[in-house]
Amino acid sequence: MSNIPVAILCGGKGTRLKEETEFRPKPMVTVGNRPMIWHIMKIYSHYGFNNFMLCLGYKGEMIREYFLNYDILHSNVLLELGSKNITKLDNGHTEEDWKVWLIDTGQETMTGGRLKRLAPYLDSMGADLLLGTYGDGVCDVNINNLLEYHKSHGKLATITTVRPPSRFGELVIEDNLVTYFQEKPQTSAGWINGGYFVLSRKVLDLIEGDSTVFEAQPLKTLAALGELAVYKHDGFWQCMDTYRELQFLSDLYNAGQAKWKVW
């Protein structure tokens, strides 16, 4: 098991998914029977990364409550009402070795500012590297291969790039009849930032403060310095920006076709 920390950006308001995020932070929106953040953490945990630093903001108390009550939620327990003693009756889950840092990074802080607020905690553990992603996207990227690639090129940062799914289904039409249909195929051209990045601790020194958007000046600076590498991922990737995308992910999971479920 690696002790390299994994930062997950959990503080945004998720306004494009307001049907759900009016009541909960986006990472707590459920896909199948578990919150999105759980799916993301399970991906990293599968590859041996169990040291999670959650950058909390909007409705962060709900994420705190979920993990503080994790054993009770996912195990059979004996509760003695008078004394309030709680006894676990079984090992109801396999996440006992997870370390979860619940870090308040501010209500209005931008993505770069949230990462920078982790700096003192990274320094306290002597961490030279930081894995990280956003709290609203899943993919089947091999985290170990991503990390080895980052170490091989010696640059300060690596971001995983993906081909975004099309917004619409793809139709092949012959003689006014549909001969082939594929729901939301991957586009054939263009790469976008898919999260799942690896950063040197030094990258956080390029972030000025809470108002810094990580995807703006810090990444532009790294690119200008020749210190930003990309790891191209041709496999499955899907974000959860809209209710339709949430339903798409839930349908995949419920049908046993969740390609990100590598565990």
Disulfide bonds with the S-S distance in Angstrom:
none
